[in-house]
Amino acid sequence: MKLLRTLFRLLLGIQCLLCTQTCSAQAASALSASAGTPARVAVVIGNSRYPSGSLANPRNDATQIAESFRKLGFDVEMKLDASKSEMDGIFRRLSARADSASVVALFYAGHGIQVAGSNYLVPIDANPRTERDLKRDMVKMDDVIDDMGAARVKLVFFDACRDNPLSRSFSRGGSRGMAAPVEATGTLISFATKHGNTAADGEGKHSPYTAALLSALENPGGVEIEQMLRRVQQNVKQMTNSQQEPWRYGSLDGDFYFKPPDPDDASKLSREAVEQAVMEATRRATEQGEREKAELQKSIKALQEASERAVAEAVKAQKQAGESAVAEALRRSNEQAARERDDLQKSMEKMLKDALDKQKLAGAEAERAAQQAGGRPATAAGGREPAALSLALAHPSAGAKPAAALDATKAEAAGDEWEYVATDIYGKQQTLIERVKAIVPGAGVLEEFVLGGRPQVEWVFDNQPRLVGIPTDSVMLFAPSWSGDKLDSLAIINPSRCTQLAFVTGCRVSKMAVVGDEKIKVPAGSYDTRKLQITVIFTTDYGDATLDMSVWYSKEHKRMVRQSVKGRHPMTEAHVNSLYETMELAAYRSWARQ
């Protein structure tokens, strides 16, 4: 947990960069009631007891909604099972209060009907027989919205699209569901279902729409109403198996919050999201590491058991039949050992082929993600499958000894390791190891990256410049085995790591350039390097965040020697150094064969 938590520190940096000023600006501009401003008023009506077509839930729906509105500072007038005269009186009083209010809300649950494109609220005593009876027996929705007056924010929640037994064939025709209302700025109308469709009354205490709305109103702090209604829409679709989908009409002149954003709540939610993501990443990394370890141990154990069996058979044969039996046993032993070596070789070849297949898939996914984000494709490196796979296993042979110094005259070999030390802005250090697992003729070098003793990613590098996603504050690491003179292109080999961060939808390389040559000294020694400048853009739900990288690369040794990263966002210059980490080559180990 401690090691992988750094993977998501970028998320916290980005969130702080984006939310510190954005949230305060939203709170300042939120259309919500406060001291010295006009009141919030609301009317809540729930009609259940119709003589024909009674409903189970509107009384429960209206009662609970009224309580939620009161907790949010609304002066609520509620009426259950309202007649036509009672509804006229309610809306007459609402009209008198609306002009001096900042926010006016209406919640209606019961039967609704449309005739000739107009929507009507149905009182419990309505009994229209002709179109002329509509204005006397029912309440026209357009008239109710007019009664909401000059309030800056007008909200209508309409859970009244059920099949209606009062609907008849008038001269111009009654239609199924409700009609699309006239949309206007300053008025936001939420229907329990899209116009032309019907909504369910529900089998529980509340209708699906009201249940989702109540859930959203339980903790509305910092949630803008458009975002809240999207959540209601998603929850209703899920509850009804996509049979019912709420719909909203109109718009507000600015943002509206039932409860302004609370910085403490936002910080808590961010921490909880990060902790949850860290736990999930830890679980996946642990399971993957255990699987790979078990497979390797199984192969080694099988080889050891085969050798032990061969020796035991040889000893037994020698005792029973003399030298000829020993020779035969040794022959069988050699044949068995050869077969098991072939099996192990095939297993390693399959492992490499799977790695190359994953690279191809990662490349395709990265290109799609970049196209959707409208940015430059962060294509995956590699992808070529070698014609023949001849692997050098990544462990030293008997009698091998490690070389202490980096020797540019020797080719890379299986088992070679480059050890880097990453230091963050607080002085905390972590060790990252790049290790050669196999040499792949025709394809490149198969390498793995190990952080805190746990493999993070492996890739076949093909002498092209790459960026590797790593779980430290550096976020990206300039990949090995590049000996070119120009930085014409640069790809992110595992861009899926970017989208594993909450709120991050993609990443791409924005700028790259060679800025000059420089001699530097790091714990592993002194090196002549070429300095590179790279900029990576992270696309988030709140805008773009930027990662600036300075890389010192030894062309002679085909390795990054030092890099430093800084995170920034153009909206928050005060946080330009909130993310910072340096990484330096600390040691090199090679197995020189005797």
C-alpha positions in Angstrom: 0.0 0.0 0.0 2.8 2.4 1.0 4.6 1.9 -2.3 1.7 2.0 -4.6 0.0 5.0 -3.0 2.6 7.2 -4.8 1.0 6.2 -8.1 -2.0 8.3 -7.2 -0.3 11.2 -5.7 -0.5 12.8 -9.2 -4.2 12.5 -8.9 -4.2 14.5 -5.6 -1.9 17.1 -7.2 -4.2 17.4 -10.3 -7.3 17.6 -8.1 -5.8 20.3 -5.9 -4.7 22.2 -9.0 -8.1 22.0 -10.6 -10.4 22.2 -7.6 -8.9 24.8 -5.3 -9.9 27.7 -7.4 -12.7 26.1 -9.4 -14.6 25.0 -6.3 -14.3 28.4 -4.6 -15.4 30.1 -7.8 -18.4 27.8 -8.0 -19.3 28.4 -4.4 -19.1 32.2 -5.0 -21.4 32.0 -8.1 -23.8 29.3 -6.9 -27.4 30.4 -7.1 -28.3 29.5 -3.5 -29.9 31.3 -0.6 -27.8 32.9 2.1 -28.0 35.7 4.6 -29.5 38.9 3.0 -30.9 37.2 -0.1 -34.5 36.4 -0.9 -35.9 33.2 0.4 -36.3 29.8 -1.2 -39.9 28.7 -1.6 -41.4 25.4 -2.7 -44.7 23.8 -3.4 -45.0 20.0 -3.0 -48.2 18.1 -4.1 -48.9 14.4 -3.9 -52.1 13.1 -5.4 -52.9 9.4 -4.7 -56.6 9.0 -3.9 -58.2 9.3 -7.4 -61.7 7.8 -7.6 -60.5 5.9 -10.6 -56.8 4.9 -11.0 -55.6 5.4 -7.5 -51.8 5.5 -6.9 -49.8 4.0 -4.1 -46.8 6.2 -3.8 -47.4 10.0 -4.5 -48.4 10.6 -0.8 -45.1 9.0 0.4 -43.1 10.7 -2.4 -44.4 14.2 -1.6 -44.0 13.8 2.2 -40.4 12.8 1.9 -39.5 15.4 -0.7 -41.1 18.2 1.4 -38.9 17.1 4.3 -35.7 17.1 2.1 -36.6 20.6 0.8 -37.0 22.0 4.3 -33.6 20.6 5.3 -32.2 22.5 2.3 -33.6 25.9 3.5 -36.9 25.9 1.5 -40.2 27.4 2.9 -42.4 24.5 1.8 -46.2 24.4 1.3 -47.3 20.7 1.0 -50.7 19.3 0.1 -51.7 15.7 -0.2 -54.7 14.6 -2.4 -55.5 18.1 -3.6 -58.7 19.0 -5.3 -58.9 21.6 -8.2 -59.9 24.4 -5.9 -57.1 23.6 -3.4 -54.5 23.5 -6.2 -55.8 26.9 -7.5 -55.3 28.3 -4.0 -51.8 26.9 -3.6 -50.6 28.3 -6.9 -52.3 31.7 -6.2 -50.3 31.9 -3.0 -47.1 30.8 -4.8 -47.6 33.5 -7.4 -47.8 36.1 -4.7 -44.5 34.9 -3.1 -42.5 34.1 -6.2 -41.4 37.6 -7.3 -39.5 38.2 -4.0 -37.9 34.7 -3.9 -34.5 33.7 -5.3 -35.4 30.1 -5.9 -38.9 28.6 -6.5 -39.4 24.8 -6.7 -42.3 22.6 -7.6 -42.6 18.9 -7.0 -45.7 17.1 -8.2 -46.5 13.4 -7.9 -49.7 12.0 -9.3 -51.5 11.6 -12.6 -50.6 13.9 -15.5 -52.1 14.1 -19.0 -51.3 15.8 -22.3 -53.9 16.9 -24.8 -53.0 18.6 -28.1 -49.4 19.2 -27.0 -50.3 20.8 -23.6 -49.5 19.1 -20.2 -52.0 19.1 -17.3 -51.8 18.3 -13.6 -54.8 16.1 -12.6 -56.6 17.0 -9.2 -58.2 14.1 -7.4 -61.7 15.4 -8.3 -61.1 16.0 -12.0 -63.7 14.6 -14.4 -63.3 16.3 -17.8 -65.6 15.1 -20.6 -64.6 17.6 -23.3 -61.6 19.8 -24.1 -63.6 22.8 -22.7 -63.7 21.0 -19.4 -59.9 20.9 -19.2 -59.3 24.4 -17.9 -62.1 24.0 -15.3 -61.2 20.5 -14.1 -57.4 20.4 -14.3 -54.3 22.6 -13.9 -52.2 23.5 -17.0 -48.5 23.2 -16.4 -47.6 26.3 -18.5 -49.9 28.3 -16.1 -48.1 26.9 -13.0 -44.7 27.9 -14.5 -46.0 31.4 -15.1 -47.1 31.5 -11.5 -43.5 31.0 -10.5 -43.0 34.6 -11.4 -39.6 36.4 -11.8 -37.6 34.2 -9.5 -34.0 33.9 -10.7 -34.1 30.0 -10.5 -37.3 28.0 -11.2 -37.2 24.2 -10.7 -39.9 21.8 -11.6 -39.8 18.1 -10.7 -42.6 16.2 -12.4 -43.3 12.6 -11.3 -46.6 12.5 -13.2 -46.1 10.6 -16.5 -48.0 7.5 -15.4 -50.7 5.9 -17.6 -53.8 7.9 -16.8 -57.4 6.5 -16.7 -58.8 10.0 -17.3 -57.2 10.2 -20.8 -60.0 10.2 -23.5 -60.2 10.8 -27.2 -60.8 14.5 -27.3 -61.3 16.1 -30.7 -57.6 16.8 -31.1 -56.5 13.6 -29.3 -55.1 12.7 -25.9 -51.6 11.1 -26.2 -49.5 8.7 -24.2 -47.2 10.2 -21.6 -46.4 13.9 -21.4 -45.6 16.5 -24.1 -42.2 18.2 -24.3 -42.5 21.5 -22.4 -41.5 24.9 -23.8 -37.9 25.4 -22.7 -36.7 28.7 -21.4 -33.5 30.1 -19.7 -34.0 30.3 -15.9 -36.4 27.3 -15.7 -35.2 23.7 -15.4 -37.8 21.0 -15.7 -37.2 17.4 -14.8 -39.7 14.7 -16.0 -39.7 11.3 -14.5 -39.5 9.9 -18.0 -39.0 11.3 -21.5 -41.9 13.0 -23.2 -44.2 10.5 -25.0 -43.3 7.7 -22.5 -44.9 6.6 -19.2 -43.3 6.2 -15.8 -43.7 3.5 -13.1 -45.4 4.2 -9.8 -43.0 1.6 -8.3 -43.5 -1.4 -6.1 -41.7 0.0 -3.0 -42.4 3.0 -0.8 -41.4 5.4 -3.5 -41.5 5.6 -7.3 -38.1 4.9 -9.0 -37.8 8.6 -10.0 -38.5 10.0 -6.5 -36.3 7.3 -4.8 -33.4 8.4 -7.0 -34.1 12.1 -6.4 -34.3 11.6 -2.6 -31.0 9.8 -2.7 -29.4 12.7 -4.6 -30.8 15.3 -2.2 -29.4 13.4 0.9 -25.9 14.8 0.4 -26.0 17.5 -2.3 -23.0 19.5 -1.1 -20.9 20.7 -4.0 -23.1 18.9 -6.7 -24.4 21.3 -9.4 -28.0 20.5 -10.3 -27.3 19.4 -13.9 -24.8 16.9 -12.5 -27.3 15.8 -9.8 -30.0 15.2 -12.4 -27.6 13.1 -14.5 -27.1 10.9 -11.5 -30.8 10.6 -11.0 -31.2 9.6 -14.7 -28.5 6.9 -14.4 -30.0 5.5 -11.2 -33.5 5.3 -12.6 -32.3 3.5 -15.7 -30.5 1.0 -13.5 -33.5 0.5 -11.2 -35.9 -0.1 -14.1 -33.5 -2.1 -16.3 -33.4 0.8 -18.8 -37.3 0.7 -19.2 -37.5 4.3 -17.8 -35.2 7.3 -18.4 -35.8 10.7 -16.8 -35.4 13.7 -19.0 -34.7 17.4 -18.3 -35.7 20.5 -20.3 -34.7 24.2 -20.2 -31.6 25.7 -18.6 -30.5 28.0 -15.8 -28.5 31.2 -16.1 -25.5 30.0 -14.2 -24.8 27.2 -11.8 -27.2 26.2 -9.0 -26.4 24.2 -5.9 -28.9 23.0 -3.3 -25.9 23.1 -0.9 -22.7 25.0 -1.8 -19.4 23.0 -2.1 -17.7 22.2 1.2 -13.9 22.0 0.7 -13.6 19.6 3.6 -16.2 17.2 2.1 -14.5 17.4 -1.3 -11.1 16.6 0.3 -12.6 13.7 2.2 -14.2 12.3 -1.0 -10.9 12.6 -2.9 -9.0 10.8 -0.2 -11.6 8.0 -0.1 -11.4 7.7 -3.9 -7.6 7.5 -3.8 -7.6 5.0 -1.0 -10.0 2.8 -2.9 -8.0 3.0 -6.1 -4.8 2.2 -4.2 -6.4 -0.8 -2.6 -7.6 -2.1 -5.9 -4.2 -1.5 -7.6 -2.4 -3.3 -4.7 -4.7 -6.3 -5.0 -4.1 -6.6 -8.8 -0.4 -6.1 -8.5 -0.2 -8.7 -5.7 -2.2 -11.3 -7.6 -0.2 -10.8 -10.7 3.1 -11.1 -8.9 2.0 -14.2 -7.0 0.9 -15.9 -10.3 4.2 -15.1 -12.0 6.2 -16.3 -9.0 4.2 -19.5 -8.7 4.7 -20.3 -12.4 8.5 -19.7 -12.2 8.8 -21.8 -9.0 6.8 -24.6 -10.6 9.2 -24.7 -13.6 12.3 -24.7 -11.4 10.8 -27.3 -9.1 9.9 -29.5 -12.1 13.5 -29.3 -13.5 15.0 -30.1 -10.1 12.7 -33.0 -9.5 13.6 -34.4 -13.0 17.3 -34.2 -12.1 16.8 -35.8 -8.8 14.8 -38.6 -10.3 17.5 -39.2 -12.9 20.2 -39.4 -10.3 18.2 -41.7 -8.2 17.5 -44.0 -11.2 21.2 -44.0 -12.1 22.3 -45.0 -8.6 19.7 -47.7 -8.5 20.6 -49.0 -12.0 24.3 -49.1 -11.0 23.6 -51.3 -8.1 21.4 -53.6 -10.0 23.0 -54.0 -13.4 26.4 -52.5 -13.2 28.0 -50.0 -15.6 25.7 -50.8 -18.6 22.6 -50.1 -16.6 24.1 -46.8 -15.4 24.8 -45.8 -19.0 21.2 -46.5 -20.0 19.9 -44.6 -17.0 22.1 -41.6 -17.9 20.8 -41.7 -21.5 17.2 -41.7 -20.3 18.1 -38.9 -17.9 19.6 -36.8 -20.6 16.6 -37.4 -22.9 14.2 -36.4 -20.1 16.2 -33.3 -19.2 16.3 -32.3 -22.8 12.5 -32.7 -23.1 11.9 -30.6 -20.0 14.3 -27.9 -21.2 12.4 -27.8 -24.5 9.1 -27.5 -22.5 10.6 -24.7 -20.4 11.9 -23.0 -23.6 8.4 -23.2 -25.1 6.9 -21.8 -22.0 9.3 -18.8 -22.1 8.6 -18.3 -25.8 4.8 -18.2 -25.1 5.4 -15.6 -22.3 7.3 -13.4 -24.7 4.7 -13.8 -27.4 2.0 -12.8 -24.9 4.0 -9.7 -24.0 4.2 -8.7 -27.7 0.5 -9.3 -28.2 -0.3 -7.1 -25.2 1.9 -4.3 -26.7 -0.1 -4.5 -29.9 -3.4 -4.3 -28.0 -2.1 -1.4 -25.9 -1.1 0.5 -29.0 -4.6 0.1 -30.5 -6.3 1.2 -27.3 -3.9 4.2 -26.9 -4.6 5.4 -30.4 -8.4 5.2 -29.9 -8.2 7.0 -26.6 -6.0 9.8 -28.1 -8.5 10.2 -31.0 -11.4 10.5 -28.6 -9.5 13.1 -26.6 -8.7 15.0 -29.8 -5.0 14.8 -29.0 -1.9 13.3 -30.4 -1.8 9.5 -30.3 0.2 8.0 -27.5 0.9 4.8 -29.4 2.4 1.8 -27.9 5.9 0.8 -28.7 7.0 -2.4 -30.2 4.4 -4.8 -31.6 6.6 -6.7 -34.0 6.6 -10.4 -33.5 10.1 -12.0 -34.0 10.4 -14.7 -36.7 12.2 -17.0 -34.2 12.4 -16.6 -30.4 15.7 -17.6 -28.9 15.7 -16.5 -25.2 18.5 -16.0 -22.8 17.0 -16.6 -19.3 17.2 -13.7 -16.9 19.4 -15.2 -14.2 23.2 -15.6 -13.9 24.9 -18.8 -14.8 27.1 -20.7 -12.4 30.3 -19.0 -11.7 29.1 -15.6 -13.0 30.0 -12.5 -11.1 28.5 -9.0 -11.3 30.4 -6.1 -12.9 30.4 -3.0 -10.8 30.8 -0.3 -13.5 28.8 0.6 -16.6 30.7 -0.6 -19.6 29.5 0.9 -22.9 31.6 -1.6 -25.0 29.6 -4.6 -23.8 26.2 -5.5 -25.1 23.2 -5.9 -22.8 22.7 -9.4 -21.4 20.0 -11.2 -19.5 20.2 -10.3 -15.8 21.7 -6.8 -16.3 20.2 -4.3 -13.8 20.0 -0.5 -13.6 19.1 0.8 -10.2 17.5 4.3 -9.9 16.7 6.3 -6.8 13.6 8.6 -6.9 13.4 11.5 -4.5 10.2 13.5 -4.1 9.7 17.1 -3.0 9.5 16.0 0.7 12.8 14.1 0.5 11.2 10.6 0.4 13.1 8.1 -1.6 12.2 5.0 -3.6 14.2 2.5 -5.6 13.3 1.5 -9.1 15.1 -1.3 -11.0 15.2 -1.9 -14.8 16.1 -5.5 -15.4 16.8 -7.3 -18.7 14.8 -10.5 -18.8 15.7 -11.8 -22.2 17.3 -10.9 -25.5 14.9 -11.3 -28.4 16.5 -11.7 -31.8 14.7 -9.6 -34.4 12.5 -7.8 -31.8 14.7 -6.2 -29.2 15.2 -6.5 -25.4 12.5 -7.8 -23.0 12.8 -5.7 -19.8 10.9 -5.4 -16.6 10.5 -2.5 -14.2 10.5 -3.4 -10.4 9.5 -1.0 -7.7 9.9 -2.1 -4.1 10.5 -5.7 -5.1 7.3 -5.9 -7.2 7.3 -6.1 -11.0 5.3 -3.1 -12.4 5.5 -3.5 -16.2 7.5 -5.4 -18.8 8.1 -4.5 -22.4 10.1 -5.4 -25.5 12.2 -2.3 -26.4 13.2 -1.8 -30.0 15.8 1.0 -30.0 13.0 3.7 -30.2 12.4 6.4 -27.6 9.6 5.5 -25.2 7.9 6.7 -22.1 6.9 4.1 -19.4 4.2 4.8 -16.8 5.5 4.1 -13.3 3.8 4.4 -9.8 6.0 7.2 -8.4 5.7 11.0 -8.4 7.7 10.9 -11.7 4.6 9.3 -13.3 6.6 8.8 -16.5 10.1 7.3 -17.0 12.1 7.8 -20.2 12.6 4.3 -21.5 16.0 2.6 -22.3 17.9 1.4 -25.4 17.7 4.5 -27.6 20.8 5.6 -29.5 19.3 8.0 -32.0 20.4 11.6 -32.8 17.0 13.2 -33.0 13.8 13.0 -31.0 11.4 12.9 -33.9 8.7 10.9 -32.1 8.0 9.7 -28.6 5.3 7.1 -27.6 3.8 6.1 -24.2 4.1 2.3 -24.1 1.4 1.7 -21.4 -1.0 4.7 -21.7 -3.7 2.6 -19.9 -1.9 3.5 -16.7 -3.0 7.1 -17.2 -6.7 6.2 -17.3 -6.4 4.2 -14.1 -6.2 7.5 -12.2 -9.5 8.8 -11.1 -10.8 11.8 -13.2 -8.0 11.2 -15.8 -9.4 10.2 -19.2 -6.2 10.1 -21.3 -2.6 11.3 -21.7 -0.4 12.3 -24.7 3.0 13.7 -25.5 2.6 17.4 -26.3 6.2 18.6 -26.8 9.6 17.0 -27.1 13.0 18.4 -28.0 16.8 17.9 -27.7 18.1 21.1 -26.0 21.8 20.4 -25.8 24.7 18.3 -24.3 25.7 18.4 -20.7 28.2 16.5 -18.4 26.6 15.5 -15.1 27.5 13.5 -12.0 25.1 11.0 -10.3 25.7 8.4 -7.6 26.7 5.8 -10.3 29.4 8.1 -11.8 30.0 10.9 -14.3 28.4 10.9 -17.7 28.3 12.9 -21.0 24.6 13.3 -21.6 22.2 14.8 -24.1 19.5 16.9 -22.4 15.8 16.5 -23.5 12.7 18.5 -22.7 9.4 16.6 -22.8 5.8 17.8 -22.0 3.0 15.3 -21.3 -0.7 16.4 -21.1 -3.1 14.6 -18.9 -6.8 15.1 -19.9 -9.0 15.2 -16.8 -12.7 16.0 -16.1 -11.6 19.5 -14.9 -9.3 20.4 -17.8 -5.7 19.6 -18.8 -2.9 19.1 -16.4 0.8 19.2 -17.5 3.8 17.2 -16.6 7.1 18.8 -17.6 10.1 16.4 -17.8 13.8 17.2 -18.1 15.8 14.1 -19.1 19.6 13.6 -19.2 20.3 10.7 -21.5 23.6 8.9 -22.2 23.6 8.0 -25.9 26.9 6.0 -25.3 25.3 3.7 -22.7 21.7 3.9 -24.2 20.3 4.7 -20.8 18.6 7.6 -18.9 21.0 8.9 -16.2 18.8 11.5 -14.6 15.4 13.0 -15.0 13.3 15.6 -13.1 9.5 16.2 -13.4 7.2 19.1 -12.4 3.4 19.1 -12.5 1.5 22.3 -13.3 -1.8 23.6 -14.5 -2.3 27.0 -16.3 -5.2 27.9 -14.1 -3.2 27.6 -10.8 0.2 29.2 -11.1 0.5 29.0 -7.3 0.7 25.2 -7.5 3.3 25.0 -10.3 5.7 23.1 -8.0 3.1 21.0 -6.2 4.4 17.9 -8.0 8.2 17.4 -8.1 10.5 14.5 -8.2 14.1 13.7 -9.3 15.4 10.3 -10.4 19.1 9.4 -10.7 21.1 6.3 -11.7 22.5 4.9 -8.5 24.1 1.6 -9.5 24.6 -0.8 -12.4 25.0 -4.5 -12.2 26.0 -6.8 -15.0 26.8 -10.5 -15.0 30.1 -11.0 -16.7 30.4 -14.6 -17.8 33.7 -16.4 -17.3 
